[in-house]
Amino acid sequence: MKKLILVALLGLTMNLSFAQDKGQDYITMKKGGKMYWIRSGQTIRMGISVPLKNGSMIYPNGVIKAKDGSRTQIKAGDRVLMDGTLIARNS
């Protein structure tokens, strides 16, 4: 019985650690207008446009161009999830 409990706890601990490692990918603008892609926990400086899952494109200057042609400029501290959701920085 003790072994069964130990195995169950070990399995639960491993599942929790994998869930924490994954994180959520997003693109953000930092101070100075530099764009970064946070991908699998790594920070990558954006040098090219990146397509989002909703069909929009985000450019290294912080402009998001939607499928309908409308444009949105993000500000320092804003986050854009890879599905196209914009999360504005709390002011």
C-alpha positions as CSV (number, residue, x, y, z in Angstrom):
1,M,0.0,0.0,0.0
2,K,2.9,2.4,0.8
3,K,4.5,1.7,-2.5
4,L,1.2,2.4,-4.3
5,I,0.9,5.8,-2.6
6,L,4.5,6.6,-3.3
7,V,4.1,5.9,-7.0
8,A,0.9,7.9,-7.1
9,L,2.6,10.9,-5.4
10,L,5.6,10.7,-7.7
11,G,3.4,10.6,-10.8
12,L,1.4,13.6,-9.6
13,T,4.6,15.5,-8.9
14,M,6.0,14.8,-12.3
15,N,2.8,15.9,-14.0
16,L,2.8,19.2,-12.1
17,S,6.4,19.9,-13.0
18,F,5.8,19.3,-16.7
19,A,2.7,21.6,-16.6
20,Q,4.8,24.4,-15.1
21,D,7.6,24.1,-17.6
22,K,5.3,24.5,-20.7
23,G,4.0,28.1,-20.0
24,Q,2.2,30.1,-22.6
25,D,3.9,31.6,-25.7
26,Y,3.3,35.3,-26.4
27,I,4.9,38.4,-28.0
28,T,5.6,41.5,-26.0
29,M,7.0,45.0,-26.5
30,K,9.5,46.1,-23.9
31,K,10.7,49.6,-23.1
32,G,12.4,51.2,-26.1
33,G,10.0,49.6,-28.5
34,K,11.8,46.4,-28.9
35,M,9.7,43.3,-29.6
36,Y,10.3,39.9,-28.1
37,W,8.7,36.5,-28.6
38,I,8.5,34.5,-25.4
39,R,8.5,30.9,-26.7
40,S,8.8,27.8,-24.6
41,G,10.3,29.9,-21.8
42,Q,13.0,31.4,-24.0
43,T,13.1,35.1,-25.0
44,I,13.8,35.7,-28.7
45,R,14.2,39.2,-30.2
46,M,11.7,39.6,-33.1
47,G,13.3,40.3,-36.4
48,I,10.5,39.2,-38.8
49,S,6.7,39.3,-38.8
50,V,5.0,36.4,-37.1
51,P,1.6,35.0,-38.1
52,L,-1.0,34.5,-35.4
53,K,-3.6,31.7,-35.2
54,N,-6.5,34.1,-35.9
55,G,-4.9,35.0,-39.3
56,S,-3.4,38.3,-38.1
57,M,0.3,39.2,-38.5
58,I,2.4,41.0,-35.9
59,Y,5.4,43.0,-37.1
60,P,8.7,43.8,-35.4
61,N,7.5,47.5,-35.0
62,G,4.6,46.4,-32.8
63,V,1.8,46.7,-35.4
64,I,-0.8,44.0,-35.6
65,K,-2.5,43.7,-39.0
66,A,-5.8,41.8,-38.8
67,K,-7.2,39.7,-41.6
68,D,-9.7,42.5,-42.5
69,G,-6.8,45.0,-42.9
70,S,-7.2,47.0,-39.7
71,R,-4.1,47.8,-37.8
72,T,-3.4,48.1,-34.0
73,Q,-0.2,49.4,-32.5
74,I,0.7,47.7,-29.2
75,K,2.5,49.6,-26.4
76,A,5.4,48.7,-24.0
77,G,4.2,46.0,-21.6
78,D,1.3,44.7,-23.8
79,R,1.2,41.0,-24.6
80,V,-0.1,39.3,-27.7
81,L,-0.9,35.6,-27.3
82,M,-0.3,33.4,-30.3
83,D,-4.1,33.1,-30.8
84,G,-4.2,36.8,-31.4
85,T,-5.6,37.9,-28.0
86,L,-4.2,41.3,-27.0
87,I,-3.5,41.7,-23.2
88,A,-3.0,45.3,-22.4
89,R,-0.5,46.3,-19.7
90,N,-2.2,47.4,-16.5
91,S,-1.7,51.2,-16.3
